[in-house]
Amino acid sequence: MLGQERRLLHIQDGEENFWPTFTDLLSVIILVILLVLVAYIFIAQISTQKTREVQQMINAQIGEIIGLREKIAGDLQQEFTDSRLAIDLDEATGAIVFRGEILFATESALIRSDFKQMLQEIVPRYVEVLLAEEHKSHISQIIIEGHTDDRGDYMYNLDLSQRRAFNVVKYILGNEFPDFKHKEELKYYLTASGKSESSLIKNSDGSVNREKSRRVEIKFTIKDQYLIDKMREVVR
């Protein structure tokens, strides 16, 4: 009988020792959870602030890149302000557009003499701006783009537009074209691209403006490496 009472008392003593230990453990767990939550909130606040800072830096870099293109386009606009030719120069991109029947014979890639004269007067001045010391390191390509209207199938127009663009490049770099300051250097930048009918110009009513769609554009691209370097500055 006495032994049974001792065993009962022993169990009760054990339970009394167990519950305070469990309570302490639960308190520790709750404390850890609270600390984790506080840490998470703190990190989230820092991360949000860092995200804002990075976004601001990216926006600033993008603004700088856009500013560079606008600067070059502005210099081109200034160069051709006094031109006696009817220059269709995009103020935002710096692209020059040649339109009309004077460009090529119908359904032909043969350059008409009037268009050759225009190229002789415009190309050297256009290239002079792009390959000036302040801009040259940022220029990736100078592109001659050929565009057709929507008559004929796509592949026919692709071939025609490519041959037209190629013949313009061939003419500019050939012996028939008069020498100019950057002519030899230009071959490392100049390229031809046929766009077929992929960039048709539409009238206000949605119909195709075939006369304006048939065109040759001279444009430039900025070096990818320059853009990459700018983005690297953001993540340093």
C-alpha positions as CSV (number, residue, x, y, z in Angstrom):
1,M,0.0,0.0,0.0
2,L,2.8,2.4,0.9
3,G,4.6,1.5,-2.3
4,Q,1.5,2.3,-4.4
5,E,1.2,5.7,-2.7
6,R,4.9,6.4,-3.5
7,R,4.4,5.5,-7.1
8,L,1.4,7.7,-7.4
9,L,3.2,10.6,-5.7
10,H,6.1,10.0,-8.1
11,I,3.9,10.3,-11.2
12,Q,2.3,13.5,-9.8
13,D,5.8,15.0,-9.2
14,G,6.7,14.1,-12.8
15,E,3.7,15.8,-14.2
16,E,4.4,18.9,-12.1
17,N,8.0,19.0,-13.5
18,F,6.8,18.3,-17.1
19,W,4.3,21.2,-17.5
20,P,6.6,24.0,-16.6
21,T,9.1,22.6,-19.1
22,F,6.6,22.4,-21.8
23,T,5.4,25.9,-21.1
24,D,8.9,27.2,-21.3
25,L,9.4,25.4,-24.6
26,L,6.2,26.9,-26.0
27,S,7.3,30.3,-25.0
28,V,10.6,29.8,-26.8
29,I,8.9,28.7,-29.9
30,I,6.5,31.7,-29.9
31,L,9.5,34.0,-29.3
32,V,11.4,32.4,-32.3
33,I,8.3,32.8,-34.5
34,L,8.0,36.4,-33.5
35,L,11.7,37.1,-34.2
36,V,11.3,35.4,-37.6
37,L,8.3,37.6,-38.4
38,V,10.1,40.7,-37.3
39,A,13.1,39.8,-39.4
40,Y,10.9,39.0,-42.4
41,I,9.2,42.4,-42.1
42,F,12.5,44.2,-41.7
43,I,14.0,42.4,-44.8
44,A,10.9,43.0,-46.8
45,Q,11.1,46.7,-46.0
46,I,14.8,46.8,-47.0
47,S,14.0,44.8,-50.2
48,T,11.2,47.1,-51.1
49,Q,13.5,50.1,-50.7
50,K,16.3,48.4,-52.6
51,T,13.8,47.6,-55.4
52,R,12.8,51.2,-55.6
53,E,16.4,52.3,-55.7
54,V,17.2,49.8,-58.5
55,Q,14.1,50.8,-60.5
56,Q,15.1,54.5,-60.2
57,M,18.6,53.7,-61.4
58,I,17.2,51.6,-64.3
59,N,14.8,54.5,-65.3
60,A,17.7,56.9,-65.1
61,Q,19.9,54.7,-67.4
62,I,17.0,54.2,-69.9
63,G,16.5,57.9,-69.9
64,E,20.2,58.3,-70.7
65,I,20.0,55.8,-73.6
66,I,16.9,57.6,-75.0
67,G,18.7,60.9,-74.5
68,L,21.6,59.6,-76.6
69,R,19.4,58.7,-79.5
70,E,17.6,62.0,-79.3
71,K,20.9,63.8,-79.2
72,I,22.0,62.1,-82.4
73,A,18.6,62.7,-84.0
74,G,18.8,66.3,-83.1
75,D,22.3,66.7,-84.6
76,L,20.9,65.1,-87.8
77,Q,18.0,67.5,-87.8
78,Q,20.4,70.4,-87.4
79,E,22.6,69.1,-90.3
80,F,19.7,69.0,-92.7
81,T,17.9,72.2,-91.6
82,D,19.1,74.2,-94.6
83,S,18.9,71.3,-97.1
84,R,17.3,72.3,-100.4
85,L,16.0,68.8,-100.7
86,A,12.7,67.7,-99.3
87,I,14.2,65.6,-96.5
88,D,11.7,63.3,-94.6
89,L,13.7,63.0,-91.3
90,D,12.1,61.4,-88.2
91,E,12.9,63.7,-85.4
92,A,12.6,61.0,-82.8
93,T,14.6,58.2,-84.4
94,G,16.9,60.0,-86.9
95,A,15.7,57.9,-89.8
96,I,15.6,59.4,-93.3
97,V,12.8,58.2,-95.6
98,F,12.9,58.3,-99.4
99,R,9.6,57.9,-101.2
100,G,8.1,58.1,-104.7
101,E,8.5,56.8,-108.2
102,I,12.0,58.4,-108.5
103,L,13.6,55.6,-106.5
104,F,13.4,52.6,-108.7
105,A,11.9,51.5,-112.0
106,T,8.5,49.7,-111.5
107,E,8.9,46.2,-110.1
108,S,12.7,46.6,-110.5
109,A,15.7,47.1,-108.2
110,L,17.4,49.4,-110.7
111,I,18.2,52.7,-109.0
112,R,16.9,55.7,-111.0
113,S,19.4,58.6,-111.7
114,D,17.4,61.1,-109.6
115,F,17.6,58.8,-106.6
116,K,21.3,58.4,-107.1
117,Q,21.7,62.2,-107.0
118,M,19.7,62.4,-103.8
119,L,21.9,59.7,-102.2
120,Q,25.0,61.5,-103.2
121,E,23.9,64.7,-101.5
122,I,22.4,63.1,-98.4
123,V,24.4,60.0,-97.4
124,P,27.8,61.7,-96.8
125,R,26.2,64.3,-94.5
126,Y,24.2,61.7,-92.7
127,V,27.2,59.5,-92.2
128,E,29.3,62.4,-91.1
129,V,27.0,63.0,-88.1
130,L,26.8,59.4,-87.1
131,L,30.5,58.7,-87.3
132,A,31.6,61.9,-85.6
133,E,33.9,61.2,-82.7
134,E,31.2,62.0,-80.1
135,H,28.8,59.4,-81.6
136,K,30.8,56.8,-83.4
137,S,31.5,54.6,-80.4
138,H,27.8,54.2,-79.8
139,I,26.8,53.3,-83.4
140,S,26.3,49.6,-84.1
141,Q,24.8,49.7,-87.7
142,I,23.7,52.0,-90.4
143,I,20.9,50.2,-92.1
144,I,19.4,50.7,-95.6
145,E,15.8,49.3,-95.5
146,G,13.8,48.5,-98.5
147,H,9.9,48.5,-98.2
148,T,7.2,47.6,-100.7
149,D,3.4,48.0,-100.9
150,D,1.0,45.1,-100.5
151,R,0.7,44.2,-104.2
152,G,2.2,40.8,-105.0
153,D,2.8,38.0,-102.4
154,Y,5.1,38.4,-99.4
155,M,8.0,36.4,-100.7
156,Y,8.1,38.3,-104.0
157,N,8.1,41.6,-102.2
158,L,10.7,40.3,-99.7
159,D,13.0,39.5,-102.6
160,L,12.3,42.8,-104.3
161,S,12.8,44.9,-101.2
162,Q,16.0,43.1,-100.3
163,R,17.5,43.6,-103.8
164,R,16.6,47.3,-103.7
165,A,18.2,47.8,-100.3
166,F,21.3,45.8,-101.5
167,N,21.7,47.8,-104.6
168,V,21.6,51.1,-102.6
169,V,24.4,49.7,-100.4
170,K,26.3,48.5,-103.4
171,Y,25.9,51.9,-105.1
172,I,27.0,53.9,-102.0
173,L,30.1,51.7,-101.5
174,G,30.9,51.4,-105.2
175,N,33.3,53.4,-107.4
176,E,30.4,55.2,-109.1
177,F,29.6,57.0,-105.8
178,P,31.9,60.0,-105.2
179,D,34.4,59.7,-102.4
180,F,33.6,61.2,-99.0
181,K,35.2,61.3,-95.6
182,H,33.9,58.1,-94.1
183,K,33.3,56.0,-97.2
184,E,35.9,53.4,-96.5
185,E,35.0,53.2,-92.8
186,L,31.3,53.0,-93.7
187,K,31.6,49.4,-94.9
188,Y,32.0,48.3,-91.3
189,Y,28.6,49.8,-90.4
190,L,26.4,49.7,-93.5
191,T,24.0,46.8,-94.0
192,A,20.9,46.1,-96.2
193,S,17.6,44.8,-95.0
194,G,14.5,44.0,-97.1
195,K,11.2,44.4,-95.1
196,S,8.8,43.3,-97.8
197,E,5.3,44.6,-96.9
198,S,5.8,44.1,-93.1
199,S,5.7,47.8,-92.3
200,L,2.9,49.2,-94.5
201,I,1.8,52.8,-94.0
202,K,-1.9,53.2,-93.5
203,N,-4.3,56.0,-94.3
204,S,-6.6,57.4,-91.6
205,D,-9.4,55.1,-92.8
206,G,-7.2,52.0,-92.4
207,S,-6.5,51.4,-96.1
208,V,-2.9,50.9,-97.3
209,N,-1.2,54.0,-98.7
210,R,0.8,52.3,-101.4
211,E,2.7,55.3,-102.5
212,K,4.1,56.0,-99.0
213,S,4.6,52.3,-98.3
214,R,7.0,52.0,-101.3
215,R,10.1,53.6,-99.7
216,V,13.7,53.3,-98.7
217,E,14.8,54.2,-95.2
218,I,18.2,55.0,-93.8
219,K,18.4,54.5,-90.0
220,F,20.9,53.6,-87.3
221,T,21.1,51.3,-84.3
222,I,23.0,51.9,-81.0
223,K,25.5,49.2,-80.0
224,D,24.1,46.4,-77.8
225,Q,27.3,46.5,-75.9
226,Y,26.6,50.1,-74.9
227,L,23.2,49.1,-73.6
228,I,24.7,46.1,-71.7
229,D,27.3,48.3,-70.1
230,K,24.6,50.7,-68.9
231,M,22.6,47.9,-67.4
232,R,25.7,46.5,-65.7
233,E,26.1,49.8,-63.9
234,V,22.7,49.3,-62.4
235,V,23.6,45.9,-60.7
236,R,27.1,46.7,-59.5
